[in-house]
């Protein structure tokens, strides 16, 4: 897995019933995709407040499922003095969101049996 930390995935799988794990993972899939979309839309329209707020929410959601690379990318979007350009940050968020969503889908499929 490249999008989700394997240790976090293992902890989730060990601590939850398969049906609960699947439900949580599917919820996070939807949340991550929605938040990444909000960041992109806010960047296109120049809405800095929504951009930062969505990035903050994305960082928290990503951290809770072990998508630490996505969390770091979202934190870049939260930083007004980030060295990376908004286009670079969006590229990272897009890539890391894709990796996290792929891993979450795999985990949900395994949990479903």
N, C-alpha and C positions, 0 to 999 in steps of 0.2 A: 504494500500500500504506500502510495506517495502523498495522498491528500489527507489522510487521517493517521494519527499516531497509533501504531499497533498496540502499544501498551494501554492506551486509553480505550481503544476498541475492545481489547480483551477484558478490561475492567467492566465496561458496559455490558458485555456479553455475559460475564460471570455474575453480575449483580442483579440482572433483570430477567424476568421470564421472557421467552422468545417472542410472545405476542406483544408484550410491553416494549421490548427492544425494537421490534419492527415498527410499531406505532410512533415511537419517539424518533427513530431514524427517518421515517417518512415525513414527519413534521419538520425536522431540521432540514431535510432536502428542500421542502417548500420555502422555509424561512430563508435559507441561504440564497436560493435563487431569487426570491423576492427582494431581499436586501441588496444583493449585487445589482439587480435591475434598478432599484431606487438610486443607488450611487451613480450609475451610468446616466440615468435620466437627469439627476441633479447637476452632474458635470456638464451635460449638453446644454442645459438651460442657464448655467451659471449660478445656481442656487446653493451658495456656500453653506448655509445653515443646514439645509436638508442633507447635503453631501456629508458634512461632518457627523450629523446625527445618525444617518444610515450607516456610516462607517463605524461609529461607536457600537451600534447594535450588532452589526456584522462581526466585529471583533469579539464581542461577548458570546454570540451564538457559536462562532467558529471555535473559540477556546473551550466551550462546554462539551464539544464532541471530539476534541483533540485535533482539530484542523489548524495546527499551530502556524503553518506557513501562510494560510489565509488570514489568520488573526494578525500576523505581522504586516501583511499587505494592507489590511484594513486600518491598522494603526498609522501607517504612512499617510493614509488619506485624512486622518484626524489631525495630523501635525501641520500647522500653518507654515512651518519653516523646513519642511521636508526637502531633502536634496533632489529627490526624484520629481520629475514633472508630472502633472496630472495624467497625461497620456500614459506615461510609464506606470504610474500607480494603477490606473484602470486596466492596463495590460496584465499586470501582476494579479490583480483581483480576479479578472476574467479567467486566467490560467489556473489559479489556485482554487477558485470556485468550481471549475470544471473537474479538477482532480478530487476535491472533497466530495462533490456530488456523485462521481463515479464510485468512490469508495463507500459512501453511504448507501448507494443502491445495492452494491455487492453485499454489504453487511445485512441490509434489510432482507435481501433474497435468502441469505443463509439463515437468518432468524425465522423466516417464514417456513423453512424446511424444504 
